[in-house]
């Protein structure tokens, strides 16, 4: 029996690609085992979004080699694109596969078995326009929700970000290919599809744009939820918000990546909007959806960020009323413009600002949840977890509120993978119950 183990680092796009590579290996006769176990082949889908991600990628590649010195170790993805020379010098990975090359995984494993010499399969991803790498997925570790990659690459070039150099320019998957995969997933029982990519706002083909795609996906029988990945404020026009609101299966959960609530910081970041434009996008979503869940990312301690600029961010997030905020201290990334900027903030100040913003974020989250407490909601059941001494089903509402239901309470209420009830109050462990 041939065995393979895969480990994913980074974003949901990487997660989709990792699951797709697992399917390729299964089709070639491999049994997939946990990464902690001994395997014949290890595949590490790397990340390079920060210097810490680079370090974790190298650590996981070395860990795989320690697990089995005779195994074939494959390094794939973004760190391969940005750190190829370091990987070759380390002499740990047997095969290194860059972005837009992951569909060649099995062929390269076969080649390595024949040649027994290091294989480098990495193109210059920034040398002109590439075609979309049409990976597919027929199954998912999650039995109710499936991620679906519709787009790759980014043309934004934010001053702190290496991803355009690791992923290349924007390229989009054909609508027909996407719809075919959604139909397969629906046939296999998946009810929720999450659209993911590096910059899904830029999705545009001869067959239409992002909202055209969403409208066509919604017509596929069996799909009860469509959830969008991160949106750019410029995409949220009145027409866009109105058309989205007319898609019954669309989840009222919008991730609007802010990064800073201060215009001068946004300008240094080379973000392509102002706080006023961001506010207007959120206003439109609130106009066309009843109290949607707005989530975001924010970087604390960007080079030159003054105390006053940080206070502007604190004030702005309260004005928006986010449901959740993903908070990161600024991490210096080699090869970016921000690395060369003056006014680098100390680690102590960055962490202190993160703590203050987390306190604000928790307050905003409790306000949002408090407004919805007692509402009738549907959740898709995903998996069972032990909460204290009680075995519970876990699932999410369309707004992405996580809920738990004791397994014993479902006997007379279970219907397929979805169940309806009232959102109860949060308990001491921060767990929300669905009251049936």
C-alpha positions as CSV (number, residue, x, y, z in Angstrom):
1,X,0.0,0.0,0.0
2,X,1.4,3.4,-1.0
3,X,0.8,6.2,1.5
4,X,0.9,10.0,1.2
5,X,0.6,12.7,3.8
6,X,-0.1,16.4,3.0
7,X,0.2,19.5,5.1
8,X,-1.2,22.9,4.2
9,X,0.0,26.3,5.4
10,X,-1.7,29.6,4.7
11,X,-4.9,30.6,3.1
12,X,-8.1,28.9,2.0
13,X,-6.9,29.0,-1.6
14,X,-3.9,26.9,-0.5
15,X,-6.3,24.6,1.4
16,X,-8.3,24.0,-1.8
17,X,-5.1,23.2,-3.8
18,X,-3.9,20.8,-1.0
19,X,-7.2,18.9,-1.2
20,X,-7.0,18.8,-4.9
21,X,-3.5,17.4,-4.8
22,X,-4.7,14.7,-2.3
23,X,-7.3,13.7,-4.9
24,X,-4.6,13.3,-7.5
25,X,-2.6,11.1,-5.2
26,X,-5.6,9.0,-4.4
27,X,-6.3,8.5,-8.1
28,X,-2.7,7.3,-8.5
29,X,-3.3,4.6,-5.8
30,X,-2.1,6.3,-2.7
31,X,-3.8,6.1,0.7
32,X,-3.8,9.5,2.5
33,X,-2.6,9.3,6.1
34,X,-2.2,12.0,8.7
35,X,1.0,14.1,8.4
36,X,2.1,12.9,11.8
37,X,2.4,9.4,10.5
38,X,5.1,7.7,8.5
39,X,4.4,8.0,4.8
40,X,6.0,7.2,1.4
41,X,5.3,10.7,0.1
42,X,5.0,14.0,2.0
43,X,3.5,17.1,0.3
44,X,3.9,20.4,2.0
45,X,1.9,23.2,0.4
46,X,3.8,26.2,1.6
47,X,3.0,29.8,2.4
48,X,5.1,33.0,2.1
49,X,2.8,35.7,3.2
50,X,5.1,36.7,6.1
51,X,8.7,35.8,7.2
52,X,7.1,33.6,9.9
53,X,5.2,31.7,7.2
54,X,8.5,31.1,5.4
55,X,10.0,29.8,8.6
56,X,7.1,27.5,9.3
57,X,7.2,26.2,5.7
58,X,10.9,25.2,6.1
59,X,10.2,23.6,9.5
60,X,7.4,21.4,8.0
61,X,9.6,20.3,5.1
62,X,12.3,19.3,7.6
63,X,9.8,17.6,9.8
64,X,8.6,15.4,6.9
65,X,12.2,14.4,6.2
66,X,12.8,13.4,9.8
67,X,9.6,11.3,9.8
68,X,10.9,9.1,7.0
69,X,14.4,9.5,5.5
70,X,13.4,7.3,2.6
71,X,10.2,9.2,1.8
72,X,9.8,11.5,-1.2
73,X,9.4,15.0,0.1
74,X,7.5,17.5,-2.1
75,X,7.6,21.3,-1.4
76,X,4.9,23.2,-3.3
77,X,3.4,26.6,-3.5
78,X,4.2,30.2,-2.5
79,X,7.4,29.7,-0.5
80,X,8.8,27.7,-3.4
81,X,8.3,30.7,-5.6
82,X,9.9,33.2,-3.2
83,X,12.5,30.9,-1.6
84,X,13.5,28.5,-4.3
85,X,17.3,29.0,-3.9
86,X,17.1,28.5,-0.2
87,X,15.1,25.3,-0.7
88,X,17.7,24.0,-3.1
89,X,20.5,24.9,-0.7
90,X,18.8,23.1,2.2
91,X,18.8,19.8,0.2
92,X,15.7,18.5,2.1
93,X,13.0,18.5,-0.5
94,X,13.2,16.0,-3.3
95,X,10.7,17.8,-5.6
96,X,9.9,21.5,-5.5
97,X,6.8,22.6,-7.4
98,X,5.9,26.2,-7.9
99,X,2.5,27.8,-8.3
100,X,0.6,26.9,-11.5
101,X,2.5,23.6,-11.5
102,X,0.6,21.7,-8.8
103,X,-1.4,19.7,-11.4
104,X,2.0,18.1,-12.4
105,X,2.5,16.6,-8.9
106,X,1.9,12.9,-9.8
107,X,4.0,13.1,-13.0
108,X,6.9,14.6,-11.1
109,X,6.7,11.9,-8.4
110,X,6.9,9.2,-11.1
111,X,9.8,11.1,-12.7
112,X,11.7,11.2,-9.4
113,X,11.2,7.5,-8.8
114,X,12.9,6.9,-12.2
115,X,15.7,9.5,-12.0
116,X,16.3,9.7,-8.2
117,X,17.6,13.2,-8.5
118,X,16.2,16.5,-7.2
119,X,13.4,17.9,-9.4
120,X,12.8,21.7,-9.7
121,X,9.5,22.5,-11.5
122,X,9.3,26.3,-10.9
123,X,8.5,28.8,-13.6
124,X,9.0,32.6,-13.4
125,X,5.4,33.3,-12.5
126,X,5.8,37.0,-13.3
127,X,7.1,36.5,-16.8
128,X,3.9,37.4,-18.7
129,X,0.3,36.3,-18.4
130,X,-0.3,32.7,-17.4
131,X,-3.3,30.5,-17.9
132,X,-5.4,29.5,-14.9
133,X,-4.3,26.2,-13.4
134,X,-7.6,24.3,-13.5
135,X,-7.4,22.1,-10.4
136,X,-10.6,20.3,-9.4
137,X,-12.0,18.7,-6.3
138,X,-14.7,16.1,-6.0
139,X,-14.7,15.7,-2.2
140,X,-13.7,17.7,0.9
141,X,-12.7,16.9,4.5
142,X,-15.7,19.0,5.4
143,X,-18.9,17.1,4.6
144,X,-21.2,20.0,4.2
145,X,-19.1,22.9,3.1
146,X,-16.7,23.0,0.1
147,X,-14.1,25.6,-0.9
148,X,-14.0,26.4,-4.6
149,X,-11.0,28.2,-6.2
150,X,-12.3,30.5,-8.9
151,X,-9.3,32.9,-9.4
152,X,-5.5,33.2,-8.8
153,X,-3.0,36.0,-8.8
154,X,-3.2,39.6,-7.8
155,X,-2.5,42.9,-9.5
156,X,-2.8,45.2,-6.4
157,X,0.8,45.3,-5.2
158,X,0.2,46.5,-1.6
159,X,3.4,47.8,-0.2
160,X,3.7,45.1,2.5
161,X,2.7,42.1,0.4
162,X,4.8,39.5,-1.4
163,X,1.9,37.5,-2.8
164,X,1.8,39.2,-6.3
165,X,5.4,38.0,-6.7
166,X,4.5,34.5,-5.5
167,X,1.2,34.1,-7.3
168,X,1.6,36.2,-10.4
169,X,-0.9,38.3,-12.3
170,X,-4.7,37.8,-12.1
171,X,-6.1,34.8,-14.0
172,X,-9.6,33.3,-13.7
173,X,-11.2,29.9,-14.0
174,X,-13.8,29.5,-16.7
175,X,-17.4,29.8,-15.5
176,X,-18.3,26.5,-17.1
177,X,-15.5,24.7,-15.3
178,X,-16.7,26.2,-12.0
179,X,-20.4,25.4,-12.6
180,X,-19.4,21.8,-13.5
181,X,-17.6,21.4,-10.2
182,X,-20.4,22.9,-8.2
183,X,-22.8,20.4,-9.8
184,X,-20.5,17.5,-8.9
185,X,-20.3,18.8,-5.3
186,X,-24.0,19.2,-5.0
187,X,-24.5,15.6,-6.3
188,X,-22.2,14.4,-3.6
189,X,-24.2,16.2,-0.9
190,X,-22.3,19.4,-0.3
191,X,-24.8,22.2,0.4
192,X,-22.5,25.2,1.0
193,X,-19.9,26.5,-1.5
194,X,-17.3,29.1,-0.4
195,X,-15.7,31.0,-3.3
196,X,-12.1,31.6,-2.8
197,X,-9.0,32.9,-4.6
198,X,-6.3,35.4,-4.1
199,X,-8.4,38.4,-5.2
200,X,-11.9,37.2,-6.2
201,X,-13.1,40.7,-6.7
202,X,-11.1,40.7,-10.0
203,X,-13.0,37.7,-11.3
204,X,-13.9,38.4,-14.9
205,X,-14.1,36.2,-18.0
206,X,-15.8,36.5,-21.4
207,X,-18.7,34.7,-19.6
208,X,-19.2,37.4,-17.0
209,X,-18.0,38.7,-13.7
210,X,-18.3,37.7,-10.0
211,X,-22.0,38.5,-9.6
212,X,-22.9,36.8,-12.9
213,X,-21.1,33.7,-11.6
214,X,-22.9,33.8,-8.2
215,X,-26.3,34.1,-9.9
216,X,-25.7,31.1,-12.1
217,X,-24.4,29.0,-9.2
218,X,-27.5,29.7,-7.2
219,X,-29.6,27.9,-9.9
220,X,-27.9,24.6,-9.2
221,X,-30.2,22.2,-7.3
222,X,-28.8,21.2,-3.9
223,X,-26.8,24.3,-3.2
224,X,-28.4,26.0,-0.3
225,X,-25.6,28.4,0.6
226,X,-23.0,30.4,-1.3
227,X,-20.4,32.3,0.7
228,X,-18.0,34.8,-0.7
229,X,-14.3,35.2,0.1
230,X,-12.6,38.5,0.7
231,X,-14.1,41.5,-1.2
232,X,-12.6,44.8,-2.2
233,X,-14.6,47.9,-1.4
234,X,-14.5,49.0,-5.1
235,X,-16.5,45.9,-6.0
236,X,-19.5,46.8,-3.8
237,X,-21.5,49.1,-6.0
238,X,-25.2,49.6,-5.5
239,X,-25.9,47.3,-8.4
240,X,-23.6,44.7,-7.0
241,X,-25.2,44.8,-3.5
242,X,-28.7,44.8,-4.9
243,X,-28.1,41.8,-7.2
244,X,-26.4,39.9,-4.4
245,X,-29.4,40.6,-2.1
246,X,-31.7,38.9,-4.7
247,X,-29.7,35.6,-4.5
248,X,-31.6,33.7,-1.8
249,X,-28.8,31.3,-1.0
250,X,-26.1,34.0,-0.6
251,X,-24.8,34.1,3.0
252,X,-25.0,37.6,4.5
253,X,-21.4,37.4,5.6
254,X,-18.9,39.7,3.9
255,X,-15.2,39.8,4.5
256,X,-14.0,43.3,3.7
257,X,-10.3,43.5,4.2
258,X,-9.6,46.9,5.7
259,X,-6.0,46.7,7.0
260,X,-6.2,50.2,8.5
261,X,-8.9,52.7,9.5
262,X,-6.6,55.6,8.7
263,X,-6.3,57.2,5.3
264,X,-2.6,58.1,5.6
265,X,-1.7,54.6,6.6
266,X,-3.8,53.2,3.7
267,X,-1.9,55.4,1.3
268,X,1.4,54.1,2.6
269,X,0.1,50.6,2.3
270,X,-0.9,51.3,-1.3
271,X,-4.4,50.1,-0.6
272,X,-6.7,51.3,-3.4
273,X,-9.5,53.0,-1.4
274,X,-10.1,55.5,1.4
275,X,-12.0,55.0,4.6
276,X,-14.9,57.0,3.2
277,X,-15.1,54.6,0.2
278,X,-14.9,51.6,2.5
279,X,-17.6,53.0,4.7
280,X,-19.9,53.5,1.7
281,X,-19.4,49.9,0.6
282,X,-20.4,48.7,4.1
283,X,-23.4,51.1,4.1
284,X,-24.6,49.6,0.9
285,X,-24.3,46.0,2.2
286,X,-26.3,47.0,5.3
287,X,-28.9,48.7,3.2
288,X,-29.6,45.6,1.1
289,X,-29.0,42.9,3.8
290,X,-30.5,42.9,7.3
291,X,-27.6,43.3,9.8
292,X,-25.0,41.3,7.7
293,X,-21.9,39.9,9.4
294,X,-19.0,42.2,8.3
295,X,-15.5,40.8,9.0
296,X,-12.1,42.2,8.3
297,X,-8.3,42.0,8.6
298,X,-6.3,44.8,10.3
299,X,-2.5,45.2,10.5
300,X,-1.2,46.9,13.7
301,X,2.1,48.8,13.7
302,X,2.6,49.4,10.0
303,X,5.8,51.5,9.4
304,X,5.3,55.1,10.5
305,X,1.9,54.4,12.2
306,X,1.6,57.1,14.9
307,X,-0.6,56.8,18.0
308,X,-3.1,59.2,16.5
309,X,-3.3,57.1,13.3
310,X,-3.9,54.0,15.4
311,X,-6.6,55.8,17.3
312,X,-8.3,56.6,14.0
313,X,-8.4,52.9,13.3
314,X,-10.0,52.1,16.7
315,X,-12.6,54.8,16.0
316,X,-13.3,53.6,12.5
317,X,-13.8,49.9,13.3
318,X,-16.4,51.0,15.9
319,X,-18.1,53.1,13.2
320,X,-18.4,50.1,10.9
321,X,-19.4,47.7,13.7
322,X,-17.5,44.6,12.6
323,X,-18.6,41.1,13.7
324,X,-15.1,39.8,13.7
325,X,-11.7,41.3,13.2
326,X,-8.6,39.3,12.3
327,X,-5.7,41.2,13.9
328,X,-2.0,40.9,12.9
329,X,1.1,42.8,14.1
330,X,2.9,44.1,11.0
331,X,5.6,41.6,10.0
332,X,8.5,42.8,7.9
333,X,8.5,41.0,4.6
334,X,11.8,40.9,2.6
335,X,11.4,42.1,-1.0
336,X,8.5,44.6,-0.3
337,X,8.5,48.4,-0.3
338,X,7.3,48.4,3.3
339,X,10.5,46.7,4.4
340,X,12.5,49.8,3.2
341,X,10.2,52.3,4.9
342,X,11.4,54.5,7.8
343,X,9.6,54.5,11.1
344,X,9.5,50.8,11.8
345,X,7.5,50.1,14.9
346,X,8.9,48.2,17.9
347,X,7.5,44.7,18.6
348,X,6.4,45.9,22.0
349,X,4.2,48.7,20.6
350,X,2.8,46.5,17.9
351,X,1.7,43.9,20.4
352,X,0.3,46.5,22.7
353,X,-1.8,47.9,19.9
354,X,-3.0,44.5,18.9
355,X,-4.2,43.9,22.4
356,X,-6.1,47.2,22.5
357,X,-7.7,46.4,19.1
358,X,-8.6,42.8,20.3
359,X,-10.4,44.3,23.3
360,X,-12.4,46.6,20.9
361,X,-13.1,43.7,18.5
362,X,-14.4,41.5,21.3
363,X,-16.8,44.3,22.4
364,X,-18.1,44.7,18.8
365,X,-18.5,40.9,18.4
366,X,-20.6,40.7,21.6
367,X,-22.7,43.6,20.4
368,X,-23.4,41.9,17.1
369,X,-24.2,38.5,18.8
370,X,-26.4,40.3,21.3
371,X,-28.5,41.7,18.5
372,X,-29.1,38.2,17.1
373,X,-29.7,36.4,20.3
374,X,-33.1,34.7,20.2
375,X,-33.3,34.9,16.4
376,X,-34.5,31.8,14.5
377,X,-31.5,30.5,12.5
378,X,-30.5,27.5,10.4
379,X,-27.2,25.8,10.8
380,X,-25.5,23.2,8.7
381,X,-24.2,20.4,10.9
382,X,-20.4,19.9,10.2
383,X,-18.9,17.7,12.9
384,X,-19.1,16.4,16.4
385,X,-17.0,17.9,19.2
386,X,-16.8,17.4,23.0
387,X,-17.8,20.5,24.8
388,X,-16.9,19.8,28.4
389,X,-18.5,16.5,29.1
390,X,-21.1,16.8,26.4
391,X,-20.9,15.5,22.8
392,X,-22.2,18.2,20.5
393,X,-22.8,18.8,16.8
394,X,-21.2,22.0,15.6
395,X,-22.4,24.2,12.7
396,X,-22.6,27.7,11.4
397,X,-25.4,30.1,10.6
398,X,-25.4,31.9,7.3
399,X,-23.8,34.8,9.2
400,X,-21.0,32.5,10.3
401,X,-22.0,32.4,13.9
402,X,-20.7,29.1,15.3
403,X,-23.3,27.1,17.3
404,X,-23.4,23.8,19.2
405,X,-26.2,21.4,19.9
406,X,-25.9,18.4,22.2
407,X,-26.2,15.3,20.1
408,X,-29.0,13.9,22.3
409,X,-31.3,16.9,21.6
410,X,-31.3,16.3,17.8
411,X,-33.1,12.9,17.9
412,X,-36.5,14.5,17.1
413,X,-35.3,17.5,15.0
414,X,-32.6,16.1,12.6
415,X,-33.4,16.7,9.0
416,X,-30.6,16.1,6.5
417,X,-27.6,18.2,7.4
418,X,-29.5,21.3,8.4
419,X,-31.4,22.1,11.6
420,X,-33.3,25.2,12.7
421,X,-33.6,26.7,16.1
422,X,-33.1,29.9,18.2
423,X,-29.7,31.4,19.0
424,X,-29.2,31.0,22.7
425,X,-27.0,33.1,24.9
426,X,-23.2,32.7,25.1
427,X,-22.0,30.6,28.0
428,X,-18.9,31.0,30.1
429,X,-16.8,29.1,27.6
430,X,-17.8,31.5,24.7
431,X,-20.0,28.8,23.1
432,X,-23.4,29.6,21.5
433,X,-26.2,27.1,21.6
434,X,-28.9,26.6,19.1
435,X,-32.1,26.1,21.1
436,X,-34.4,23.7,19.3
